[in-house]
Amino acid sequence: MRVVDRMTPDPSSVRPYHTLAAAKALMRAEGLRHIAVIEDGKLVGILSDRDLRNQSGYLDCTKVNAAMTPGSDHGRAGRQHRAGGALVPHPQGWKPTGRRGREGYRHHNDD
């Protein structure tokens, strides 16, 4: 089986300046445990349900960039925390082309 056969081609994402409350609402609505954090069309991090739990009580006043795992560290963090999926890079750079994992998701564009 190829990775491309299991990934969702147009994944959802949030922006670093969104609140954790907004990210949690999107993740809950789409049944996600992880979501890409995109800025200027580039992957800058990944936000997990664990990140949200660690900020419990502060979701309305905390921005995504304060809780996410930075983009360069998401692979290492995924191995340490047994992530349920992986972001798949676009051939021209870190554009969210797909995500492999149990849950699929769509692109979220609200800029």
Buried (B, 14 or more C-beta within 10 A) or exposed (E): EEEEEBBBEBBBBBBBEBBBBBBBEBBEEBEBBBBBBBBEEEBBBBBBBBBBEEBEEEBEEBBBBEBBBEBEEBBEBBEEEEBBBBBBEBEEEBEBBBBBBEBBBEEBEEE
